[in-house]
Amino acid sequence: MWLAGKAIAERSAALQKSLAEVEKTVPTAMVMQELPQPRETFMLVRGQYDKKSEKVTAATPAALPPLPPEMPHNRLGFAKWLVHPAHPLTARVAVNRFWQTFFGTGLVKTAEDFGSQGEWPSHPELLDWLAVEFRESGWNVKHMVRLIVTSATYRQSAAATPALLAKDPENRLLARMTRLRLPAEFIRDQALAVSGLLNGAIGGRSVSPYQPPGIWEELMSREDGKNFTAQTYEQDHGPALYRRTMYTFWKRTAPPPSLITLDAPDRETCTVRRSRTNTPLQALVLMNDPTYVEAARKLAERALAQSGLTTDERIAYTFRLVTARTPKSEEVSVLRRVLDRQLARYRTDPAAAAKLLGVGESARDARYDVTETAAWTIIATTILNLDEAVTRG
């Protein structure tokens, strides 16, 4: 009997250990649960925890509709109140953000403030209609995106006449399309996409793409010699390097420098409206960051793979991949002269060509001559650096 009991105990311990190991592999998340009876909450005199004054209860701001009687006064009730048909703000704020994404400025310019300090909408009836459409579509974001980008307003030319600029310099009347520099994430994703490198996998862990060495170590060191967590940046390799930018691991105290240079917010605070600047550093990033140099190399290989085309036709093919239009003859001539100069340069300096093609972890296509590939990489870099390549207009 004693031996049988010991065997059962050992078997039970082994199963408990196995169960614990399985549970460690299951992702967990902290959740909130309502108390059976909400605790009492009071105003505090001068903020002192032990000096209570007036008792307060859960409610909505007086300027907005009250919670319907059938809704519980808890988080679930609050969530239902936010999307209730009588709520005037949720859908309007959402569609205004969508509009801002595509037009650069929301129908309400102060997208972060719909209150008394905010700006009046430029097109209040349009804002109301879009808000109702969003709600009645079942809060379908894809429907709203399709609706906006297929509209006549979105498909206008960005060309501006002197009369339009004089009458409406900010284009609040939407008589033309607004030209605006693409967000940092879009620029990187576009370069990866046209080069054929983009990894379109959805979901999964964050990734660590190329980054100059030493940034984390420099910013995270402490005077006492001790280290913070995530002290050393560990770059990913393989397909993870080419995932969409939304999956990039972000450390608030040391954000990715190439994205910050292109005006991505540092995420220290919530940023509803991004600033857009134009600095020489941005051009240096697009010309020298390993992501863009490698993308240019792979784009060059895509051009060289078009074996049935002439040189000018290859230039036009590459130009069209990036800008979505056929280049003018003058543009082709300029790029052809650049190509000829680069071919001459790399023929006399094959080591420089090999060094250029060695940037990035993706393998070079050995079918193509080193000199020719390097020259076409410069052509691809030139096109990726065009204002038209990084500007939506």
matplotlib code that plots the C-alpha trace (Angstrom):
import matplotlib.pyplot as plt

x = [0.0, 2.8, 4.6, 1.4, 0.8, 4.3, 3.9, 0.7, 2.3, 5.2, 2.9, 0.8, 4.0, 5.1, 1.7, 1.6, 5.1, 4.0, 0.8, 2.9, 5.2, 2.2, 0.7, 3.9, 3.5, 0.0, -0.1, -1.8, -3.1, -4.3, -8.0, -10.3, -13.4, -16.2, -16.7, -20.0, -20.7, -18.9, -16.8, -17.7, -15.7, -15.3, -13.8, -10.7, -10.0, -6.9, -6.1, -5.5, -6.5, -7.8, -10.0, -13.1, -15.8, -18.6, -19.5, -19.3, -20.8, -20.2, -21.8, -21.2, -20.3, -23.3, -22.6, -23.2, -26.2, -26.7, -26.4, -29.7, -31.5, -31.0, -27.2, -25.2, -23.1, -19.8, -17.2, -19.6, -22.2, -19.7, -18.5, -22.1, -22.8, -19.8, -21.2, -24.9, -26.7, -27.4, -23.7, -22.6, -18.8, -17.4, -18.3, -17.4, -14.0, -13.3, -14.2, -12.4, -9.2, -9.8, -10.2, -7.1, -5.1, -6.1, -6.2, -3.6, -6.1, -9.3, -12.7, -12.1, -8.6, -8.0, -8.5, -7.4, -10.0, -13.7, -14.5, -15.1, -11.4, -11.4, -11.9, -15.3, -15.6, -15.0, -17.8, -20.2, -22.8, -20.2, -18.8, -22.3, -23.1, -19.8, -20.4, -23.9, -22.5, -19.8, -22.2, -24.8, -22.2, -21.5, -18.4, -16.8, -13.4, -12.7, -16.0, -15.1, -11.6, -13.1, -15.7, -13.2, -10.5, -13.0, -14.6, -14.2, -12.8, -9.9, -9.2, -8.6, -5.3, -3.0, -2.2, -3.1, -3.8, -2.7, -6.4, -7.0, -3.8, -4.9, -8.4, -7.7, -4.0, -4.7, -7.1, -9.8, -12.5, -11.1, -11.0, -7.9, -6.0, -3.5, 0.1, 1.7, 4.8, 4.1, 4.4, 7.7, 6.2, 4.6, 7.9, 9.8, 7.0, 6.8, 10.6, 10.3, 7.3, 8.6, 11.9, 10.1, 11.5, 8.3, 7.2, 3.5, 2.9, 0.1, 0.4, 3.2, 5.9, 7.6, 10.8, 14.1, 15.2, 18.5, 19.6, 22.9, 25.0, 25.4, 22.2, 20.6, 23.8, 24.6, 21.1, 20.5, 23.7, 23.5, 26.0, 26.2, 27.3, 24.1, 22.0, 18.3, 16.3, 16.7, 20.1, 21.5, 19.8, 19.6, 18.9, 16.7, 17.7, 16.1, 12.4, 11.9, 14.0, 11.5, 8.3, 6.0, 7.0, 4.0, 5.7, 9.0, 9.9, 9.8, 11.6, 10.3, 13.5, 15.4, 13.0, 14.1, 16.3, 15.3, 11.6, 12.1, 14.1, 11.0, 8.8, 7.4, 6.3, 8.5, 5.4, 6.3, 2.8, -0.2, 0.2, -3.0, -1.6, 2.0, 4.2, 5.8, 9.3, 11.7, 15.4, 18.6, 18.8, 15.7, 17.5, 20.6, 18.4, 16.8, 20.2, 22.3, 20.2, 20.7, 17.0, 16.8, 20.2, 19.2, 15.8, 17.4, 19.7, 16.7, 14.7, 17.7, 17.7, 14.0, 14.9, 17.7, 15.4, 13.4, 15.7, 13.4, 13.6, 16.0, 17.9, 15.4, 12.5, 14.1, 14.5, 10.8, 9.8, 11.7, 10.3, 6.8, 7.1, 7.9, 5.8, 2.9, 3.4, 5.4, 8.4, 8.7, 11.4, 13.4, 13.4, 14.5, 17.4, 18.6, 18.5, 20.2, 23.1, 23.3, 23.4, 26.2, 28.3, 27.8, 28.7, 32.0, 32.7, 32.2, 34.1, 37.2, 36.4, 34.9, 35.7, 33.3, 30.6, 31.1, 30.9, 27.6, 26.1, 27.2, 24.8, 21.9, 21.5, 19.5, 21.5, 22.7, 21.5, 24.7, 23.2, 23.9, 27.3, 28.5, 29.3, 26.0, 24.0, 25.8, 25.0, 21.4, 21.2, 22.2, 19.4, 16.9, 18.2, 17.8, 14.2, 13.3, 14.6, 12.4, 10.0, 7.3, 8.3, 7.8, 4.9, 1.3, -0.3]
y = [0.0, 2.4, 1.8, 2.3, 5.6, 6.7, 5.9, 7.9, 10.9, 10.8, 10.5, 13.4, 15.5, 14.7, 15.7, 18.9, 19.8, 19.0, 21.1, 24.1, 23.8, 23.9, 26.8, 28.8, 28.5, 29.9, 33.8, 35.6, 39.1, 41.1, 41.7, 43.9, 42.6, 44.6, 44.4, 42.8, 46.0, 49.2, 50.8, 54.2, 57.1, 60.6, 63.9, 64.5, 67.8, 69.3, 65.8, 64.3, 60.7, 60.8, 63.9, 62.9, 65.3, 64.9, 61.4, 60.9, 58.2, 57.0, 59.2, 60.9, 64.6, 66.8, 68.3, 64.8, 62.5, 60.6, 56.8, 55.2, 53.6, 50.1, 50.4, 49.4, 52.1, 50.2, 49.8, 47.7, 50.4, 53.1, 51.2, 50.8, 54.5, 55.5, 53.7, 54.5, 56.2, 59.2, 59.8, 62.8, 62.4, 58.8, 58.4, 62.0, 61.8, 58.5, 59.7, 62.9, 60.9, 58.9, 62.1, 63.5, 60.4, 60.9, 64.7, 65.8, 67.9, 66.7, 68.3, 69.5, 70.7, 70.2, 66.5, 66.1, 68.6, 68.5, 70.7, 74.4, 75.1, 73.2, 74.6, 74.6, 71.9, 73.2, 71.0, 70.2, 68.5, 66.2, 65.4, 64.5, 62.4, 60.5, 59.8, 58.4, 56.3, 54.9, 53.9, 52.5, 50.4, 48.6, 50.7, 49.2, 50.9, 49.3, 50.6, 54.2, 53.9, 52.7, 55.4, 58.2, 57.0, 56.4, 59.8, 62.6, 64.8, 62.4, 61.8, 65.5, 66.7, 68.4, 71.1, 74.6, 77.7, 81.1, 82.0, 78.9, 79.5, 83.1, 82.2, 79.1, 78.6, 75.7, 74.0, 73.8, 74.1, 71.0, 72.5, 70.4, 67.5, 68.3, 67.3, 65.9, 63.9, 60.3, 59.2, 57.6, 54.1, 54.4, 55.5, 52.5, 50.0, 51.4, 51.0, 47.4, 46.7, 48.0, 46.2, 42.9, 42.6, 43.3, 40.5, 40.8, 38.3, 39.5, 39.3, 38.0, 39.5, 42.8, 42.8, 44.7, 45.9, 47.7, 50.4, 52.2, 50.5, 51.8, 54.0, 52.0, 51.5, 55.2, 56.3, 53.6, 53.7, 54.9, 56.8, 54.0, 51.5, 49.5, 48.7, 49.2, 46.4, 46.1, 47.7, 46.1, 46.3, 42.8, 43.1, 40.5, 38.5, 36.9, 37.6, 39.5, 42.4, 43.1, 43.1, 46.1, 49.0, 48.7, 45.6, 47.4, 47.2, 50.6, 51.7, 55.1, 56.4, 55.3, 55.2, 54.1, 57.0, 56.6, 56.9, 59.8, 61.7, 61.3, 62.8, 59.7, 60.7, 59.4, 57.9, 59.6, 61.2, 60.5, 62.4, 62.9, 65.3, 64.7, 67.5, 67.3, 68.8, 68.9, 68.6, 67.4, 64.5, 62.9, 62.8, 61.3, 58.6, 57.7, 57.6, 55.8, 53.8, 50.1, 49.5, 51.9, 50.9, 47.3, 48.1, 50.0, 47.0, 44.6, 47.1, 47.3, 43.5, 43.7, 46.1, 43.9, 40.9, 42.6, 41.1, 42.0, 45.8, 48.4, 50.6, 53.4, 51.0, 49.6, 53.1, 53.7, 50.4, 51.2, 54.8, 53.5, 51.0, 53.7, 56.7, 54.9, 56.9, 56.8, 59.2, 62.0, 61.8, 64.5, 62.5, 59.4, 61.3, 62.6, 59.1, 57.7, 60.2, 59.2, 55.5, 56.1, 58.0, 55.3, 52.5, 54.4, 54.9, 51.4, 49.9, 51.7, 50.9, 47.4, 47.3, 50.3, 48.4, 45.3, 47.4, 49.0, 45.6, 44.2, 46.4, 44.4, 40.8, 39.7, 37.7, 39.4, 37.9, 36.5, 36.3, 40.0, 41.8, 43.5, 46.8, 46.9, 46.0, 48.8, 51.4, 50.4, 50.5, 54.2, 54.7, 53.0, 55.1, 58.3, 57.4, 56.4, 59.8, 61.8, 64.1, 62.3, 59.0, 60.2, 62.7, 61.9, 64.4]
z = [0.0, 0.9, -2.4, -4.3, -2.5, -3.2, -7.0, -7.0, -5.4, -7.8, -10.7, -9.4, -9.0, -12.5, -13.9, -11.9, -13.3, -16.8, -16.4, -15.1, -18.1, -20.5, -18.7, -19.1, -22.9, -22.9, -23.4, -20.5, -20.1, -17.1, -17.0, -14.9, -13.2, -11.6, -7.9, -6.9, -4.9, -6.1, -3.4, -2.2, -3.7, -2.2, -3.2, -1.1, 0.6, -0.9, -2.3, 1.2, 1.2, 4.8, 4.4, 2.5, 1.5, -1.0, -2.2, -6.0, -8.3, -11.8, -14.5, -17.8, -18.4, -18.2, -21.6, -23.2, -23.1, -19.9, -19.6, -20.7, -17.8, -19.1, -19.1, -16.1, -14.4, -15.1, -17.8, -20.0, -19.7, -20.5, -23.7, -24.9, -24.2, -26.4, -29.4, -28.7, -31.6, -29.4, -28.6, -30.7, -30.6, -31.1, -34.7, -35.6, -33.9, -35.7, -39.2, -38.7, -38.0, -41.2, -43.1, -41.6, -42.7, -46.3, -46.7, -44.2, -42.2, -40.6, -41.3, -37.7, -37.9, -34.1, -34.3, -30.7, -29.4, -30.3, -27.3, -26.8, -27.5, -30.8, -34.3, -36.0, -38.8, -42.3, -43.6, -40.7, -42.8, -44.4, -41.0, -39.8, -42.9, -42.6, -38.9, -39.6, -42.5, -40.3, -37.5, -39.9, -41.7, -38.4, -37.6, -40.7, -41.2, -44.5, -45.8, -44.8, -46.3, -49.6, -49.5, -49.1, -51.5, -54.3, -53.9, -56.5, -53.7, -53.0, -56.7, -57.6, -58.9, -56.4, -59.0, -57.6, -59.5, -58.2, -57.7, -55.5, -53.5, -52.9, -51.9, -49.9, -49.1, -46.6, -49.0, -46.4, -49.1, -50.8, -54.3, -55.0, -53.5, -50.7, -51.3, -48.2, -47.3, -46.4, -42.8, -41.9, -41.7, -45.1, -46.7, -45.3, -46.3, -49.8, -50.3, -49.1, -51.3, -54.6, -54.0, -53.4, -49.9, -47.9, -45.5, -45.5, -42.6, -40.2, -36.4, -34.3, -32.1, -32.6, -34.7, -34.6, -38.0, -38.9, -36.5, -36.0, -33.3, -29.8, -29.5, -26.8, -24.9, -25.0, -23.8, -21.3, -19.3, -15.7, -13.6, -11.0, -13.7, -13.5, -16.6, -17.3, -19.0, -22.8, -22.6, -25.8, -29.2, -30.7, -34.4, -36.1, -39.1, -42.1, -43.0, -39.7, -41.0, -43.7, -41.8, -42.0, -39.9, -37.6, -36.1, -35.3, -31.6, -30.0, -26.9, -25.9, -24.5, -27.7, -30.6, -34.1, -35.4, -39.1, -38.2, -35.8, -38.6, -40.8, -38.1, -36.5, -32.9, -30.1, -28.3, -25.0, -25.3, -27.5, -30.8, -32.8, -35.4, -36.6, -37.6, -41.1, -41.6, -44.5, -43.4, -45.0, -42.5, -44.1, -47.5, -45.8, -44.2, -47.6, -49.3, -46.6, -44.2, -44.8, -45.3, -48.2, -49.7, -49.7, -51.1, -53.9, -54.7, -54.9, -56.9, -59.3, -59.6, -60.5, -63.3, -64.5, -64.6, -67.3, -70.0, -72.9, -72.3, -73.5, -71.0, -71.3, -70.9, -67.8, -66.4, -67.2, -65.6, -62.4, -62.3, -62.7, -59.9, -57.5, -58.7, -60.4, -63.6, -66.8, -66.7, -69.2, -71.9, -70.1, -66.9, -68.7, -70.2, -66.9, -65.3, -68.4, -67.9, -64.2, -65.2, -67.7, -65.1, -62.5, -64.9, -65.8, -62.1, -60.9, -63.9, -62.6, -58.9, -58.7, -54.9, -54.4, -56.3, -54.2, -51.0, -52.1, -53.0, -49.6, -47.7, -46.2, -45.3, -48.4, -50.9, -54.0, -57.3, -58.8, -62.3, -62.8, -63.2, -60.0, -61.9, -63.7, -60.5, -58.5, -61.2, -61.3, -57.5, -57.7, -60.2, -57.9, -55.0, -57.0, -57.8, -54.3, -53.2, -55.5, -53.9, -55.8, -54.2, -50.7, -51.3, -51.8, -54.2]

ax = plt.figure().add_subplot(projection="3d")
ax.plot(x, y, z, "-o")
ax.set_aspect("equal")
plt.show()
